[in-house]
Structures are given as C-alpha cells and as structure tokens.
C-alpha cells in the first residue's frame, strides 16, 4: 500500500505543476494561446484514455511489479523535458503533454485493481481512499512548493516556471524515477507469491501460513478472485462494455470530474482574478486540497463502516453541486474573501466521492478480468472528463467566466442526477434479485 501511494504522489507532482506554471507567464513565454494551452491539457487526457484498457490488459498478464514500475520510470523521464520548451511554440508543448499522458495511462486503474486482489470487499472503499492520499497530498503540497520555487524567477536567467519544471526534473523527476526503481525492487508480486523481484527466495513479506490466510479470507469473501488465468478474455471485455450497470457510475464520474479538471488547471488563476497576489494564489489554493484529503479519508471510512457507498457518492456530488452553484452566483460579487471561501470548498468536494465510486463499481464486478477492465473504464471516465473540462474556461470569457461557471453547474447537476440513477438501479435490481433468491448487489 505505501508503494502505491508513493507512486500516485509522484504522478500528481509531475502532472500538476502546469496549473502553477500558468501564474508565472507560462503561456506567453512558451508562445501559446489559452486555447492552445487547453488543447495540451486535452491531449494529456486523450493519451491516458487511449492506452487505459490496453495497459490494464498488459497488467493482468505481466503483473503489477514490473508494469507499474516501468510506467513510473517512463513518465518521470518525460516530465524531465518539460522545462526545455520555452520559446519552442505549440509543437513541443503538445508533444510533451501527449507523451506524458501515454506514459501515465493505466497507472491509476492498475493500482485500484491490484488492491482488490489483497483486500476484502468490505475493506475496499477505505483502501481506495488511502490510495488517493498520494494524489491529494501531492496536490496539497504542489501549491506550496510552487509558491517558493516561482520566487526564483530571474536566477540564472530562467523563468520561475522553468525552475518549477526543472524542480520536476532535477528533484521531483529524479525522485519519480527513484520511486520507479524502488517499486520494481520491493513491491510484492501477488498474495500467493509475496516476494519482491530482488528478494528471490531469501525474503517473503508473509510466511507461507500468513499468505494462505490472506488468500483464504479474500477468496472466501469473493470467490471470483480465485482465478488462475493470467489473461483477460475477449468475452470479459465484451461483457464489461455491454454491462449497462456501469453507465451511471461512468457518467457520474465524467460529468462530476469535468469541473475538477477545469479547476485543477485554473484555480490559481481564478484566485488572482479575485484580487489576490500572483504567487500568493498558489499557496492559497492548497487549503482546499488539504480539506479534500481529509474528506476523502472520511468518505472512504464511512462508506465501509456503514456499507453505504451509494449514499456517500450522492452526498459528495451534492456538496460539489452546491458549492459550484455558489461560485456561479458570486461571479460579480466584490467580496473576494467570500468567493475564495466558496472556491475552496468546491475544491474540497470536487473528488472526495471519487474513490468511493470506484470501490462501489469494483464490488459488483463478476470476475477478476471484468474487474480489471471495469477499473480501466472508470479511470477513463475521469480522463474523458479532463478532455471536456480543459476547454471550460476560455480567454474570451475571462475574468468573470460567466459561461464557464454556468457549464460547470450544468455538468454537476447532471452528475448529481446520475448518482441518483446509480443508487436507484441497484435498489430495483436487488428487489428482483431477492425474489429470485440470488446474491444482491452492493450499494
């Protein structure tokens, strides 16, 4: 678990610097427009979507130790070169964003699927929430890191945003590559073979008896995990894509997370538009990220403790909808502190329900292969949201972004409706399952 969290931390550090770089004249110095910047963000998400399912199919065959570790090494290397695109124009910018997305594809669903092999269904929501700590902690730290590094503008003739990306290459990038090697060297291969690649037969994370107990408790809870195959059948791929129960989860994610992607890139810029300082805005936006980290853990704990995943997803999206509506209503308010407070809470609710939604979806998969593909589709939804969310805030709509906030409220309203549909479908299906004497769905 700690190694998966560490990998997620490295991913978000490398991915998230772009929003902070925007506050330091990034677009002007690279030579791109706001629309072209948004295109780059879309390409990042597109690259992830394109290889999400193929990546998880490879994971199923190769195993998490090698595949996830190699992914970390790949995106750490690509992130290194982002500091050298100053004055190079649109082409290199788009190329690095697309390549970064292709290298990152599959990491998140790979981690989610791997955890389902180690834990019981009643433990998954909390573990998914723990996994997302890496992502959220990096988001909370990145603004503080950027606040310090962006003050280095002018040193050695470099821009602050170049130092920020050089930080990614010389410090964070090297850190990411180091994480990749550590992951390959120390991550246990499976519950049945709890050894790392370098330990050989000399060291096991669990004794044979402990390993047998670990497997027995997981298989007793969910017999579908007792499958010796090392490949996903095309039948499982087809069944997953034609499983209509996935659709409400998928749409809840796409519609709700679109606003999160928009705010992820533009939140510091929005704070500047309220009247706060250019560099100060990066540090201020970490407040919402820290609250989000706490809410993420709380939502996962409550979902597992009371077995109410559907309710927690609904309440999370409801909070997101309410605060985004507040952002829209306050677009002309002169009270910058109130606007910042509402934006902070919208940030706090933008994804606290996301891990629980993934756990809820995973619990109702009928086989290990289906679960692997389902997790890939789930994360694809979040990245399709990134493709849409990247174009919500446009230059012609600045600085109030009246149209942008209206779109966000509409998307969150639709996401809230789909979370209700997701709950309703399981309630209706379970009434039918009860009459048939079959196992009920989890919600």
SVG drawing of the C-alpha trace seen along z (x, -y; Angstrom):
<svg xmlns="http://www.w3.org/2000/svg" viewBox="-40 -45 63 67">
<polyline fill="none" stroke="black" stroke-width="0.4" points="0.0,0.0 2.7,-2.6 4.4,-2.0 1.2,-2.5 0.6,-5.7 4.1,-6.9 3.7,-6.2 0.5,-8.2 2.2,-11.0 4.9,-11.1 2.3,-11.0 0.4,-14.0 3.6,-16.0 4.7,-15.6 1.2,-16.1 0.0,-19.0 2.8,-21.6 1.2,-23.0 -1.5,-24.9 1.0,-26.6 3.2,-27.4 0.3,-29.4 0.6,-32.0 4.2,-32.8 3.6,-33.8 4.0,-30.2 1.8,-30.7 3.4,-33.9 7.0,-32.6 6.3,-29.2 4.4,-31.0 1.0,-29.6 -2.6,-30.9 -5.0,-30.0 -6.9,-27.8 -3.7,-26.0 -2.9,-25.5 -6.3,-23.9 -5.6,-21.6 -2.4,-20.4 -4.4,-19.5 -6.9,-17.6 -4.1,-15.7 -2.8,-14.6 -6.2,-13.2 -6.5,-11.7 -3.2,-9.9 -4.4,-8.4 -7.8,-7.3 -6.2,-5.7 -4.0,-3.3 -6.0,-2.8 -7.6,0.5 -4.6,2.0 -2.4,1.1 -4.7,2.9 -4.8,6.0 -0.9,6.0 -1.0,5.6 -3.2,8.7 -0.6,10.7 2.7,9.2 1.8,8.4 1.9,5.1 5.5,5.1 7.1,4.7 4.3,3.0 3.6,0.2 7.3,-0.3 8.1,-0.8 5.2,-3.2 6.6,-5.3 10.1,-5.4 8.6,-6.4 6.5,-9.4 9.3,-10.6 11.6,-10.7 9.1,-12.6 8.4,-15.1 12.1,-16.0 12.0,-17.6 9.1,-20.0 11.5,-22.6 13.1,-23.0 10.1,-24.1 10.5,-27.9 10.1,-29.7 9.6,-26.5 6.0,-27.1 3.0,-24.9 4.5,-21.6 6.9,-20.7 4.3,-21.7 1.6,-19.4 4.1,-16.6 5.2,-16.5 1.6,-16.6 0.5,-13.8 3.6,-11.7 3.1,-12.3 -0.5,-11.1 0.5,-7.9 3.1,-7.1 0.7,-7.6 -2.1,-5.6 -3.2,-2.7 -1.4,-3.5 -4.4,-4.5 -6.7,-1.6 -3.7,0.8 -3.3,-0.3 -7.1,0.0 -7.2,3.5 -4.1,4.6 -5.7,3.6 -8.8,5.7 -6.5,8.8 -5.3,8.1 -8.4,6.9 -11.9,8.0 -14.9,6.1 -15.8,4.6 -12.3,3.0 -12.0,1.7 -13.5,-1.8 -11.1,-2.7 -8.1,-1.3 -9.1,-3.2 -9.3,-6.3 -5.9,-5.6 -4.5,-5.1 -5.8,-8.6 -3.9,-10.1 -0.9,-10.1 -2.7,-12.1 -4.3,-14.5 -1.2,-15.0 0.8,-15.9 -2.0,-18.4 -1.9,-20.0 1.9,-20.2 2.4,-21.4 1.0,-24.8 3.3,-25.4 6.3,-24.1 5.3,-26.3 5.0,-29.4 8.6,-29.0 10.1,-28.0 8.3,-30.7 10.1,-33.3 13.3,-32.1 12.3,-34.0 15.4,-35.6 18.0,-33.4 20.4,-32.1 18.3,-33.8 15.4,-31.4 11.7,-32.0 10.0,-30.8 8.0,-28.2 11.2,-26.8 12.6,-26.4 9.4,-24.7 9.7,-22.2 13.5,-21.9 12.5,-21.1 10.5,-18.3 13.5,-17.1 16.3,-17.6 14.4,-16.9 10.9,-15.7 11.8,-14.0 14.7,-12.2 12.5,-11.4 9.9,-9.9 12.5,-7.8 13.8,-6.6 10.3,-5.7 10.0,-3.6 13.2,-1.6 12.1,-1.2 8.7,0.1 10.2,2.7 12.6,3.8 10.3,4.1 6.6,4.4 5.3,7.9 4.3,9.8 1.0,11.3 -0.8,12.6 0.3,16.1 3.9,15.0 4.5,12.2 8.2,11.7 9.8,8.8 11.8,9.2 15.2,8.7 14.4,10.9 14.4,14.2 13.7,17.0 15.5,15.3 12.8,13.0 9.0,13.0 6.7,10.3 4.5,13.0 5.2,16.5 3.5,19.4 0.9,19.7 0.2,15.9 0.0,15.9 -2.5,18.8 -4.7,17.0 -4.5,13.8 -5.7,15.6 -8.3,17.6 -10.0,14.6 -10.1,12.8 -11.4,15.8 -14.0,16.6 -15.3,13.1 -15.2,13.1 -14.7,16.5 -14.3,14.7 -10.8,13.7 -9.7,17.3 -8.8,17.5 -5.6,19.0 -5.7,17.3 -3.2,14.6 -5.1,13.0 -8.4,11.2 -10.7,13.0 -12.3,11.1 -15.6,12.3 -14.9,10.5 -14.0,7.3 -17.3,7.6 -19.4,8.3 -17.8,5.3 -18.5,2.9 -22.1,4.1 -22.8,4.0 -25.3,1.2 -24.9,1.1 -21.5,-0.6 -23.0,-3.5 -24.4,-5.6 -21.1,-5.3 -19.2,-6.3 -21.5,-9.3 -21.4,-10.4 -17.6,-10.4 -17.4,-12.1 -19.9,-14.9 -18.7,-15.5 -15.0,-15.3 -15.0,-17.7 -15.2,-20.6 -12.3,-19.2 -10.1,-19.1 -11.1,-22.7 -10.3,-24.0 -7.1,-21.9 -5.6,-23.9 -7.2,-27.3 -7.8,-27.5 -4.7,-29.7 -5.6,-31.9 -9.2,-32.3 -7.8,-33.3 -5.7,-36.0 -8.9,-37.3 -10.5,-37.7 -7.7,-40.3 -5.1,-38.2 -1.4,-38.2 0.0,-36.2 2.3,-34.0 0.2,-34.0 -2.6,-32.4 -0.6,-29.1 -0.3,-28.8 -3.9,-29.8 -5.3,-27.1 -3.7,-24.4 -6.2,-25.0 -9.0,-23.3 -6.6,-20.5 -5.9,-19.7 -9.6,-19.7 -10.2,-17.4 -7.6,-15.0 -9.4,-14.7 -12.8,-14.4 -11.5,-11.7 -10.5,-9.6 -13.7,-10.3 -15.9,-9.3 -14.0,-6.0 -14.2,-5.2 -17.9,-6.0 -18.7,-4.0 -17.0,-0.8 -18.2,-1.2 -21.9,-1.6 -21.8,0.2 -23.4,-2.9 -21.2,-3.5 -24.1,-4.8 -25.2,-7.3 -21.7,-8.6 -21.3,-9.2 -24.6,-11.0 -23.7,-13.2 -20.3,-14.0 -21.7,-15.1 -24.4,-17.0 -21.8,-19.0 -19.9,-19.6 -23.0,-20.8 -23.9,-23.2 -20.5,-24.9 -20.2,-25.2 -23.6,-26.8 -22.3,-29.2 -19.3,-30.0 -21.7,-30.8 -24.0,-33.0 -21.0,-35.0 -19.2,-35.8 -19.9,-39.5 -19.5,-39.7 -17.0,-42.3 -16.4,-40.2 -13.1,-38.4 -12.9,-36.5 -16.3,-35.0 -15.6,-34.0 -12.3,-32.4 -14.1,-30.5 -16.7,-29.1 -14.0,-28.2 -12.0,-26.5 -15.0,-24.3 -15.7,-23.5 -12.2,-22.2 -12.7,-20.2 -15.7,-18.4 -14.5,-18.0 -13.3,-14.5 -13.9,-13.3 -16.5,-10.9 -14.5,-9.6 -12.6,-6.8 -15.8,-5.5 -17.5,-5.5 -14.6,-3.3 -14.9,-0.9 -18.6,-0.7 -18.2,0.2 -15.5,2.8 -17.6,4.6 -20.2,5.5 -17.8,6.9 -18.4,10.6 -14.9,11.8 -11.3,10.7 -11.0,9.9 -14.1,7.9 -12.9,6.0 -9.7,5.1 -11.4,3.7 -14.1,2.0 -11.4,0.1 -9.8,-1.0 -13.2,-2.2 -13.8,-4.0 -10.5,-5.9 -11.1,-6.5 -14.2,-8.4 -12.2,-10.7 -9.8,-11.4 -12.6,-11.9 -13.8,-14.5 -10.4,-16.0 -10.8,-16.3 -14.1,-18.2 -13.1,-20.1 -9.9,-21.5 -12.0,-23.8 -14.5,-25.1 -12.6,-28.3 -11.9,-30.3 -10.0,-33.6 -13.0,-35.4 -14.9,-34.6 -12.3,-36.0 -12.0,-37.2 -15.6,-36.5 -16.0,-33.3 -19.8,-33.6 -20.3,-30.9 -17.6,-28.6 -19.3,-28.6 -22.7,-28.0 -21.4,-25.0 -19.8,-23.7 -23.2,-24.0 -24.9,-22.2 -22.4,-19.4 -22.6,-19.0 -26.4,-18.9 -26.3,-16.1 -23.7,-14.3 -26.0,-14.6 -28.9,-13.1 -26.7,-10.2 -25.7,-9.4 -29.3,-9.1 -29.9,-6.8 -26.9,-4.6 -28.5,-4.2 -31.9,-3.6 -30.8,-0.9 -29.3,1.2 -32.3,0.8 -34.6,2.0 -32.2,4.8 -32.0,6.0 -35.7,6.3 -35.6,8.6 -32.6,10.5 -34.4,11.0 -37.4,12.6 -35.0,14.9 -33.0,15.8 -29.8,14.6 -26.9,12.6 -27.7,8.9 -25.7,6.1 -23.7,3.8 -24.7,0.2"/>
</svg>
